[in-house]
Amino acid sequence: MTESQLVELVRQAVIGGCFVILPMLVAGLAVGVAMGLVQAASGVHEPIVGFAPKALAMAAALVVSLPWMVERLAELFREAATGP
């Protein structure tokens, strides 16, 4: 494996990892912003009120996107094992 192949493999791994975590991050961000607006409007500033919905949304996003995540990671590992 040459240096350029290794650099390309690491680049693909980083980009693939970012794509894999994206559904959970988007779900957490959307729910976090919504809960922040609700907390600001209602005056309730308890940390659990903001954390629990984010954790549930991220868990739901994980459950929904897990098959796609496994497929994507398996494809990445397969490409790494077989080479160019």
FENTAWO-V622699 format. One record per residue. RES is the residue in one letter. PSI is psi in degrees with one decimal (* if undefined). OMEGA is omega in whole degrees, 0 to 359 (999 if undefined). NEAR is the number of other ideal C-beta (glycine too) atoms within 8 Angstrom. Layout:
BEGIN
res,psi,omega,near
RES,PSI,OMEGA,NEAR
RES,PSI,OMEGA,NEAR
END
This chain:
BEGIN
res,psi,omega,near
M,124.0,180,5
T,170.4,181,5
E,-39.0,180,5
S,-35.4,177,6
Q,-39.6,179,10
L,-42.3,178,9
V,-42.5,179,8
E,-39.1,178,8
L,-43.3,178,11
V,-40.1,178,8
R,-45.3,178,8
Q,-36.9,179,11
A,-41.4,180,10
V,-46.0,179,8
I,-42.4,178,8
G,-40.6,177,11
G,-38.8,177,8
C,-41.1,179,8
F,-34.8,183,8
V,-39.3,182,9
I,-7.8,184,8
L,-43.5,180,8
P,-40.6,180,12
M,-38.4,179,11
L,-41.0,180,8
V,-42.5,179,9
A,-45.2,179,12
G,-39.2,179,12
L,-46.2,182,8
A,-46.9,180,9
V,-36.3,178,11
G,-43.0,178,10
V,-43.9,180,8
A,-43.6,180,8
M,-33.2,176,12
G,-40.9,177,9
L,-41.8,179,8
V,-43.5,180,9
Q,-39.2,179,12
A,-38.0,181,7
A,-35.1,184,6
S,-19.6,181,6
G,4.4,178,6
V,119.4,184,7
H,41.3,176,6
E,133.7,181,6
P,-35.4,182,6
I,-28.8,179,6
V,-31.6,178,11
G,-31.9,185,12
F,-44.8,185,8
A,-47.8,178,8
P,-35.6,178,10
K,-43.4,180,12
A,-41.7,178,8
L,-40.8,179,8
A,-40.3,179,12
M,-36.7,176,11
A,-41.0,178,8
A,-40.5,178,9
A,-36.4,177,13
L,-46.1,181,11
V,-42.5,182,7
V,-40.5,186,7
S,3.4,183,10
L,-44.9,178,8
P,-41.7,178,6
W,-39.9,180,8
M,-44.3,180,11
V,-42.3,179,8
E,-43.8,181,8
R,-44.8,180,11
L,-38.3,178,10
A,-39.5,177,8
E,-41.6,179,8
L,-45.2,179,11
F,-36.5,178,8
R,-44.6,178,8
E,-37.0,180,9
A,-36.4,182,10
A,-37.7,183,6
T,-24.8,180,5
G,-172.1,183,6
P,*,999,2
END
